[in-house]
Amino acid sequence: MNQRTLLIVAGAAALIAAVCLVAQRSSVPALSVLETHAALADTSVFVLDVRTPPEHRAARIAGTALIPLDELGGRLAELRPHAHKRIIVYCRTDNRSGTAAALLRKNGFDAYNMTGGIVRWKAESLPVAEGESR
């Protein structure tokens, strides 16, 4: 194949991958930050932060677990004790959490994407924790 053909094939593959990701993410149920805040008192809910450790330390929803998105696939076993719960996933704005929730659903978890992420959470003046997790 010549270089032009390779570029066309690579571009088409990237487009197909993007369409598949959007289709996969669009099938993930979503909850607003206000719905998530209301659900925090429910013991059948587990809230998961998929941002990086520095982002988690800077501002997080109190009591939430951290498994960065790039580690999630290899750490699914850690979530098995919560398999009977509704798992609400959040990140900064909801891009990573949508991907994470889709991965969790694919692996049998009842996962939801928190729309707007911690940015929206803070915009609604909801409480955040800072510093190291306990």
Beta strands, then each sheet from edge to edge (+ up, - down):
strand 1: 30-31
strand 2: 45-49
strand 3: 65-66
strand 4: 86-90
strand 5: 110-114
sheet 1: 1+ 5+ 4+ 2+ 3+
end
